Amino acid sequence: MRQSRESSIEAELTASEVERLRARLLEALRDIKEFEKRLRDEEKKLGITPVPSKPVVERMAAVGMPQKAIDMMSDMLDTLTEIALSYIGETPGRN
């Protein structure tokens, strides 16, 4: 009985960790969408036709953003991609 209860508690903790991660990822996605809008506005202001299919780091460079900001965005997008791929690979029914 004790082991079953511990397993149940562990499952609840894991579920709440997953929910916290999910909330943080959704927040990051909202931030990315807001950034995309600001980038599009900056491109238009500079007379550059926004091309959403072009890599965002290239678009950032085109509007003159600092290399440090571009590197940070690149790292963040790489991390989010790794998390998403990990989630897809580990979630039953999502393969």
C-alpha positions in Angstrom: 0.0 0.0 0.0 2.8 2.4 0.9 4.6 1.9 -2.4 1.3 2.5 -4.3 0.8 5.7 -2.4 4.3 6.8 -3.1 3.9 6.0 -6.8 0.7 8.1 -6.8 2.4 11.0 -5.2 5.3 10.8 -7.6 2.9 10.7 -10.5 1.1 13.8 -9.2 4.5 15.6 -8.8 5.5 14.6 -12.3 2.2 15.8 -13.7 2.5 19.1 -12.0 6.0 19.5 -13.3 4.8 18.8 -16.8 2.0 21.4 -16.4 4.5 24.0 -15.2 6.8 23.2 -18.1 3.8 23.4 -20.5 2.8 26.8 -19.1 6.4 28.1 -19.4 6.6 26.8 -23.0 3.3 28.5 -23.9 4.5 31.7 -22.4 7.7 31.4 -24.5 5.6 30.8 -27.6 3.6 33.9 -26.9 6.8 35.9 -26.4 8.1 34.6 -29.7 4.9 35.6 -31.5 5.1 39.1 -30.0 8.8 39.3 -31.0 7.8 38.2 -34.6 5.3 41.0 -34.8 7.8 43.6 -33.6 10.4 42.2 -36.1 7.8 42.4 -38.9 7.1 46.0 -38.0 10.8 46.9 -38.0 11.2 45.3 -41.4 8.3 47.3 -42.8 9.7 50.5 -41.3 13.1 49.8 -43.0 11.4 49.0 -46.3 12.1 45.3 -46.1 9.4 42.9 -47.2 8.8 40.5 -44.3 9.4 36.9 -45.3 8.2 34.7 -42.4 9.7 31.6 -44.0 13.2 33.1 -43.8 15.1 32.1 -40.7 14.4 34.6 -37.9 18.1 35.1 -37.1 18.7 36.2 -40.7 15.8 38.6 -40.5 17.2 40.0 -37.3 20.6 40.6 -38.9 18.8 42.3 -41.9 17.3 45.0 -39.6 20.6 45.5 -37.8 20.0 43.8 -34.5 23.1 43.2 -32.4 24.9 39.9 -32.9 24.5 39.1 -29.2 20.8 39.3 -29.5 20.8 37.2 -32.6 23.0 34.6 -30.8 20.6 34.5 -27.8 17.6 34.1 -30.1 19.4 31.3 -32.0 20.2 29.5 -28.7 16.6 29.9 -27.4 15.1 28.5 -30.6 17.5 25.6 -30.6 16.6 24.8 -27.0 12.8 25.1 -27.7 13.3 22.7 -30.7 15.1 20.2 -28.5 12.4 20.3 -25.9 9.6 19.9 -28.5 11.4 17.0 -30.1 12.0 15.4 -26.7 8.3 15.9 -25.8 7.1 14.4 -29.1 9.4 11.4 -28.7 8.4 10.7 -25.1 4.7 11.2 -25.3 2.6 8.1 -26.0 0.6 8.4 -29.1 2.7 11.3 -30.5 5.2 9.3 -32.5 
